[in-house]
């Protein structure tokens, strides 16, 4: 996993799996344009952080300071953020 490059040692690990009836290429292309704001939970978490936008895509995450750390196209994508998470906006 790409995350092992950035966090080689950790105290806890959890994995989940879901079967999607589509090719990895199709799913991966949709990921970049997915409106995360349509999810009630994600929308609530975004509002909690002060993000008020009806459409929230991966591009919006990048606009707010997230960065792609590593990527294997059509297989795995790792994003990260540096911030002060005890502050409402992460001090960004």
N, CA, C and O of each residue as an XYZ file, in Angstrom:
368
protein
N       0.840     -1.194      0.000
C       0.000      0.000      0.000
C       0.878      1.248      0.000
O       1.943      1.271      0.617
N       0.422      2.272     -0.692
C       1.175      3.519     -0.763
C       1.349      4.164      0.604
O       2.370      4.801      0.864
N       0.367      4.005      1.473
C       0.459      4.624      2.795
C       1.640      4.101      3.599
O       2.136      4.799      4.483
N       2.100      2.896      3.314
C       3.250      2.333      4.032
C       4.519      3.142      3.809
O       5.409      3.137      4.660
N       4.617      3.833      2.685
C       5.777      4.692      2.430
C       5.821      5.880      3.389
O       6.897      6.332      3.782
N       4.651      6.377      3.756
C       4.566      7.579      4.584
C       4.349      7.260      6.063
O       4.640      8.082      6.932
N       3.845      6.081      6.336
C       3.583      5.667      7.716
C       3.949      4.180      7.836
O       3.071      3.320      7.892
N       5.267      3.890      7.874
C       5.685      2.487      7.866
C       5.360      1.720      9.143
O       5.243      0.495      9.122
N       5.214      2.435     10.247
C       4.871      1.791     11.518
C       3.625      2.450     12.089
O       3.493      3.674     12.061
N       2.723      1.645     12.602
C       1.498      2.173     13.178
C       0.972      1.175     14.202
O       1.351      0.004     14.197
N       0.104      1.647     15.069
C      -0.412      0.825     16.161
C      -1.673      0.061     15.795
O      -2.012     -0.925     16.449
N      -2.361      0.500     14.772
C      -3.656     -0.091     14.448
C      -3.824     -0.142     12.946
O      -3.404      0.779     12.245
N      -4.420     -1.183     12.448
C      -4.682     -1.325     11.029
C      -6.076     -1.913     10.835
O      -6.490     -2.819     11.559
N      -6.784     -1.386      9.854
C      -8.131     -1.867      9.552
C      -8.318     -1.821      8.051
O      -7.928     -0.844      7.411
N      -8.897     -2.840      7.484
C      -9.161     -2.846      6.055
C     -10.632     -3.162      5.804
O     -11.282     -3.867      6.576
N     -11.130     -2.616      4.703
C     -12.508     -2.848      4.283
C     -12.487     -3.154      2.792
O     -11.567     -2.762      2.075
N     -13.489     -3.843      2.350
C     -13.564     -4.185      0.939
C     -15.013     -4.102      0.491
O     -15.931     -4.475      1.221
N     -15.199     -3.603     -0.730
C     -16.530     -3.545     -1.316
C     -16.397     -3.912     -2.793
O     -15.463     -3.474     -3.464
N     -17.306     -4.693     -3.281
C     -17.288     -5.087     -4.685
C     -18.076     -4.062     -5.500
O     -19.237     -3.781     -5.203
N     -17.440     -3.511     -6.518
C     -18.073     -2.544     -7.408
C     -18.128     -3.165     -8.792
O     -17.110     -3.615     -9.319
N     -19.304     -3.190     -9.374
C     -19.496     -3.826    -10.673
C     -19.127     -2.861    -11.805
O     -19.981     -2.447    -12.589
N     -17.845     -2.514    -11.872
C     -17.324     -1.632    -12.922
C     -15.820     -1.831    -12.983
O     -15.211     -2.350    -12.047
N     -15.231     -1.415    -14.084
C     -13.777     -1.563    -14.221
C     -13.060     -0.568    -13.309
O     -13.605      0.479    -12.961
N     -11.847     -0.909    -12.935
C     -11.040     -0.018    -12.100
C     -10.815      1.320    -12.802
O     -10.819      2.367    -12.155
N     -10.619      1.294    -14.112
C     -10.409      2.524    -14.884
C     -11.625      3.434    -14.801
O     -11.483      4.642    -14.614
N     -12.812      2.870    -14.938
C     -14.050      3.659    -14.870
C     -14.237      4.258    -13.478
O     -14.532      5.446    -13.346
N     -14.069      3.450    -12.454
C     -14.241      3.923    -11.077
C     -13.222      5.008    -10.760
O     -13.564      6.027    -10.160
N     -11.990      4.799    -11.155
C     -10.927      5.752    -10.880
C     -11.194      7.094    -11.557
O     -10.937      8.142    -10.965
N     -11.705      7.078    -12.786
C     -12.006      8.334    -13.482
C     -13.157      9.073    -12.816
O     -13.151     10.302    -12.757
N     -14.139      8.343    -12.318
C     -15.281      8.965    -11.639
C     -14.882      9.563    -10.293
O     -15.490     10.532     -9.838
N     -13.882      8.998     -9.667
C     -13.443      9.467     -8.354
C     -13.071     10.949     -8.368
O     -13.380     11.678     -7.425
N     -12.422     11.383     -9.414
C     -11.970     12.776     -9.486
C     -13.107     13.777     -9.679
O     -12.935     14.958     -9.375
N     -14.257     13.339    -10.175
C     -15.374     14.263    -10.401
C     -16.560     13.994     -9.481
O     -17.603     14.635     -9.613
N     -16.416     13.076     -8.575
C     -17.482     12.718     -7.648
C     -17.853     13.901     -6.762
O     -16.972     14.580     -6.236
N     -19.145     14.153     -6.593
C     -19.606     15.209     -5.703
C     -19.750     14.640     -4.296
O     -20.766     14.032     -3.959
N     -18.730     14.845     -3.488
C     -18.731     14.333     -2.125
C     -19.760     15.037     -1.260
O     -20.156     14.515     -0.218
N     -20.200     16.223     -1.682
C     -21.212     16.973     -0.940
C     -22.580     16.312     -0.953
O     -23.455     16.713     -0.186
N     -22.792     15.309     -1.801
C     -24.070     14.595     -1.836
C     -24.213     13.622     -0.678
O     -25.325     13.192     -0.369
N     -23.123     13.271     -0.042
C     -23.168     12.391      1.121
C     -23.551     13.208      2.347
O     -22.902     14.209      2.652
N     -24.595     12.792      3.051
C     -25.052     13.531      4.237
C     -23.942     13.618      5.285
O     -23.750     14.669      5.897
N     -23.224     12.540      5.491
C     -22.167     12.531      6.513
C     -21.013     13.432      6.095
O     -20.540     14.247      6.887
N     -20.558     13.288      4.853
C     -19.444     14.115      4.394
C     -19.856     15.585      4.360
O     -19.074     16.454      4.744
N     -21.069     15.868      3.906
C     -21.561     17.244      3.879
C     -21.566     17.845      5.283
O     -21.161     18.991      5.473
N     -22.022     17.075      6.259
C     -22.060     17.550      7.651
C     -20.641     17.819      8.154
O     -20.395     18.846      8.786
N     -19.708     16.906      7.878
C     -18.327     17.094      8.312
C     -17.685     18.311      7.641
O     -16.920     19.039      8.273
N     -17.994     18.527      6.370
C     -17.470     19.692      5.664
C     -18.019     20.986      6.267
O     -17.278     21.950      6.458
N     -19.319     21.003      6.563
C     -19.910     22.196      7.185
C     -19.306     22.446      8.564
O     -19.101     23.596      8.950
N     -19.023     21.393      9.300
C     -18.399     21.504     10.613
C     -17.044     22.196     10.514
O     -16.651     22.935     11.416
N     -16.340     21.957      9.426
C     -15.041     22.586      9.168
C     -15.161     23.953      8.499
O     -14.150     24.609      8.252
N     -16.382     24.387      8.204
C     -16.573     25.699      7.622
C     -16.611     25.735      6.113
O     -16.596     26.818      5.529
N     -16.658     24.591      5.464
C     -16.733     24.546      4.014
C     -18.198     24.589      3.604
O     -18.941     23.641      3.857
N     -18.616     25.671      2.979
C     -20.011     25.849      2.571
C     -20.108     25.803      1.054
O     -20.111     26.843      0.396
N     -20.184     24.642      0.520
C     -20.281     24.499     -0.924
C     -21.163     23.301     -1.254
O     -20.967     22.231     -0.678
N     -22.126     23.440     -2.158
C     -22.988     22.303     -2.501
C     -22.261     21.243     -3.319
O     -22.625     20.067     -3.281
N     -21.238     21.656     -4.054
C     -20.465     20.698     -4.840
C     -19.063     20.646     -4.265
O     -18.363     21.658     -4.243
N     -18.648     19.483     -3.804
C     -17.331     19.341     -3.195
C     -16.650     18.121     -3.791
O     -17.006     16.986     -3.476
N     -15.673     18.358     -4.651
C     -14.967     17.274     -5.336
C     -13.539     17.169     -4.793
O     -13.137     17.928     -3.911
N     -12.800     16.230     -5.330
C     -11.388     16.086     -4.969
C     -10.629     17.376     -5.275
O      -9.715     17.744     -4.536
N     -10.994     18.062     -6.350
C     -10.351     19.338     -6.681
C     -10.543     20.348     -5.555
O      -9.648     21.149     -5.283
N     -11.703     20.319     -4.899
C     -11.943     21.216     -3.765
C     -11.012     20.862     -2.601
O     -10.498     21.756     -1.929
N     -10.797     19.587     -2.363
C      -9.864     19.184     -1.311
C      -8.487     19.762     -1.593
O      -7.822     20.259     -0.684
N      -8.058     19.699     -2.839
C      -6.757     20.238     -3.212
C      -6.716     21.748     -3.019
O      -5.685     22.298     -2.634
N      -7.832     22.419     -3.284
C      -7.902     23.871     -3.096
C      -7.765     24.252     -1.628
O      -7.291     25.343     -1.312
N      -8.177     23.359     -0.729
C      -8.094     23.622      0.703
C      -6.849     23.035      1.347
O      -6.784     22.914      2.570
N      -5.858     22.668      0.539
C      -4.576     22.283      1.100
C      -4.213     20.814      1.053
O      -3.071     20.464      1.353
N      -5.134     19.943      0.689
C      -4.784     18.533      0.541
C      -3.874     18.392     -0.678
O      -3.955     19.177     -1.623
N      -3.015     17.390     -0.642
C      -2.105     17.153     -1.768
C      -2.033     15.660     -2.056
O      -2.165     14.831     -1.156
N      -1.826     15.340     -3.303
C      -1.586     13.955     -3.675
C      -0.176     13.598     -3.237
O       0.791     14.219     -3.680
N      -0.054     12.609     -2.376
C       1.249     12.170     -1.878
C       1.859     11.104     -2.783
O       3.068     11.085     -3.013
N       1.013     10.228     -3.286
C       1.473      9.160     -4.177
C       0.268      8.620     -4.931
O      -0.871      8.723     -4.476
N       0.542      8.048     -6.085
C      -0.558      7.541     -6.904
C      -0.069      6.415     -7.817
O       1.005      6.494     -8.413
N      -0.869      5.394     -7.906
C      -0.707      4.334     -8.899
C      -1.998      4.403     -9.721
O      -3.026      3.895     -9.273
N      -1.973      5.016    -10.906
C      -3.201      5.225    -11.678
C      -4.040      3.949    -11.828
O      -3.530      2.854    -12.065
N      -5.333      4.152    -11.679
C      -6.339      3.091    -11.787
C      -6.227      2.024    -10.700
O      -6.826      0.954    -10.810
N      -5.456      2.318     -9.651
C      -5.297      1.333     -8.584
C      -5.352      1.937     -7.181
O      -6.119      1.481     -6.333
N      -4.543      2.954     -6.943
C      -4.453      3.504     -5.582
C      -4.082      4.981     -5.640
O      -3.301      5.414     -6.488
N      -4.668      5.748     -4.708
C      -4.426      7.191     -4.666
C      -4.357      7.594     -3.210
O      -5.280      7.311     -2.446
N      -3.280      8.248     -2.812
C      -3.070      8.646     -1.431
C      -2.985     10.158     -1.343
O      -2.151     10.782     -2.000
N      -3.854     10.746     -0.526
C      -3.842     12.191     -0.314
C      -3.532     12.463      1.145
O      -3.804     11.635      2.015
N      -2.958     13.634      1.407
C      -2.624     14.001      2.773
C      -2.811     15.487      3.003
O      -3.024     16.260      2.069
N      -2.726     15.866      4.259
C      -2.929     17.255      4.670
C      -2.132     17.502      5.933
O      -2.094     16.656      6.826
N      -1.496     18.655      6.011
C      -0.829     19.076      7.228
C      -1.663     20.202      7.813
O      -2.003     21.152      7.108
N      -1.993     20.109      9.081
C      -2.801     21.154      9.699
C      -2.838     21.022     11.205
O      -2.327     20.058     11.776
N      -3.447     22.001     11.833
C      -3.672     21.979     13.273
C      -5.128     21.571     13.477
O      -6.023     22.416     13.506
N      -5.349     20.278     13.616
C      -6.691     19.734     13.552
C      -7.532     19.996     14.797
O      -8.722     19.683     14.812
N      -6.942     20.554     15.819
C      -7.706     20.950     16.988
C      -8.387     22.304     16.764
O      -9.214     22.726     17.574
N      -8.041     22.984     15.666
C      -8.690     24.240     15.304
C      -9.804     23.965     14.307
O      -9.681     23.047     13.496
N     -10.890     24.736     14.342
C     -12.030     24.469     13.462
C     -11.692     24.384     11.979
O     -12.282     23.573     11.266
N     -10.762     25.196     11.501
C     -10.419     25.162     10.080
C      -9.060     24.538      9.828
O      -8.569     24.581      8.700
N      -8.446     23.966     10.835
C      -7.133     23.353     10.662
C      -6.007     24.363     10.529
O      -4.871     24.002     10.222
N      -6.335     25.655     10.767
C      -5.374     26.762     10.658
C      -4.785     26.847      9.258
O      -3.582     27.048      9.090
N      -5.643     26.693      8.258
C      -5.187     26.754      6.873
C      -5.553     28.089      6.271
O      -5.255     28.342      5.104
